Each structure stands twice: as structure tokens, then as C-alpha cells.
Amino acid sequence: MRNGGVVSRDQAVALGMSRRTIARRVETNHLVAIAPGILALPGAIQTETGLLRAAAAGIGGVASHQSAARLHGLSLRDTLTVSVTVPVRRSNKFHSVVVHESTDLAASETTFIAGIPVTDPPRTFVDLATVVSRNELAYLVDEAVRRRLTTYDTVAMRLESIARKGKPGVVKLRGVLESRQGTVKETDSTFEFRVLRLLTTHGLPAPSAQYRPPWLRAISGRVDFAYVNQRVIVEADSKRWHDSPEAFQRDRERDNLAQIAGWTILRFTWSDLIERPAYLLATVREALERSFSV
């Protein structure tokens, strides 16, 4: 049978089956009624991919939420929920499938995997934000970025393109993205400005910005902030400049040079600034106090 083992009653009649024969086959489980007026062979709905193909053929469903995450190869904790999204209409029930209704799912936000229509990774995260915890959402976004399925910026731009007041999951996904890199419009200079403002508004002295220490002159290097007299450096590590293997290696070399020269180097991320400002402040304050006691 075509269409993933799914057929409408009208199609079955057109193929020569009487309505009485159809009813008998449903009664004897040779056919399964999976949606109003939609029938399927039993074997067609024994697996998630079979159910998704059947839902696509039967009600025009697009694999989404948990099912989309699994199709994209993400390590989702929920291994049971089969989910599709369809346009809003009067009836959207489907056998063994959670059917979500949407007024803003565009064709450009879908792709195909193994012949199954599925939401693309950015849209999948917008949807997942409504059904998983913040911690799991963060883990899955990080996994997708690490595997180069998408980027933080792409997910953020997709979110903002369809976000509206009261839309479920928006605040949660925004929080995840901001904790990793700030909003799309945040720049490295903004990150550094906010670190400086945090330090100075909580009683710490203002450090020298974009300082060029003597031990970095050979490579024309600078650090974000330096307490020169105390020999303490504060670096604001954005993902933009510190997330590649080359940057990782460069940072280790710079840190080694600082240690040899007798400096303390402190590195903080956007997550530290947004979610753990008290930790950032306490760490800088302790480093400065230790320098005075030496």
C-alpha cells in the first residue's frame, strides 16, 4: 500500500472495497482506524517512523517536538512520545500520536529525513522549549551546535521571527541562548562593558581595559581588563572568539605566559555574567585581596 500503509476510506472504496468489507477488516484488525476516515495496515504503525509516515499521509502532519529531535539524532530523554504538528483545524486526532496545532509553521521551516517531513533544527528547538525542561533544552541545543546542525545565532533568529507575547517556551529558550552567548545583537564590546559595569557598581575598583601586558608585547596581545598593581587579569570569554580549537590553544599559551610572569588570570563567560554574577564578583574580589596580602 502506498502512502506509508495508510489509505482513506474513500480511496479504499475507489479501489473496489465495499464499506461493509472495510468495516469487517477493521473489526478483525486487518485495518486500523487511525484518524477519522483514515485507515492503516497494522504493521505501518508499529514503529515511530511508521507512525510518522502514517500521520504525514493521513492528516498532513510534520514530525516535530520530541519526534523531530530524535530524527535529527539528538539525545532526548523522552523515548516514547510521538509528535507531529499540523495546521489548526476542527479535528486533528491521530492514533498513538500527540498532535500539535500551529498557525506559524512555514514550509521553509521543514525538511525531510528518511522520507518523513520534519521541522528543521531551529524550529525544533522553538517547539521543544514547550515540552522539555530548561536543563534538557540547554543540553540539546549545545549538542546540536556541537554537531554543526545549527548555530546559537540561527536558533535565536528563528525564535525572534515567530516569538509573540505569551507564546509558550519563548522565555525558556531565550534564557538558554542568552546564557551561552547573549542575544543575537550582543557584541563582544557589550559583553565587556557589562562586566566592567558589574565590577564598578559593586564596590570594586575599575580595571584598565584593553591592557597590553609586557609579556604579551611580542605577539601584540591584549587582555580585556587588568588590575595592574595587583597583577590580576579578567577576561570576558565570548564564544565568538574563544570556541575554536585554535582559540583554545592560544588561550592556554597566553595563560601560561601570565603565570610565568606572576599574574593571576581569571576567565568568565556570558553564563557567569548573567546567571552567576555573585560568583564573578566574589572571585575577582578574592583575587585582589590575596594580591594585597602577599
Buried (B, 14 or more C-beta within 10 A) or exposed (E): BEBBBBBBBEBBBEEEBEEEBBEEBBEEEEBBBBBBEBBBBEEBBEEBBBBBBBBBBBBBBBBBBBBBBBBBEBEBEBEEBBBBBBEEEEEBEBBEBBBBEBEEBEEEBBBEBEEBBBBBBBBBBBBBBBBBEBEBBBBBBEBBBEEEBBBBBBBBEBBBEBBEEEBEBBEBBBBBBBBBBBBBEBEBEBBBEBBBEBBEEBEBEEBBBEBEBEBBEEEEBEBBBBBEEBBBBBBBBBBBEBBEEEBEEBBEEBBEBBEEEEBBBBBBBBEBBBBBBEEBBEBBBEBBEEBEEE
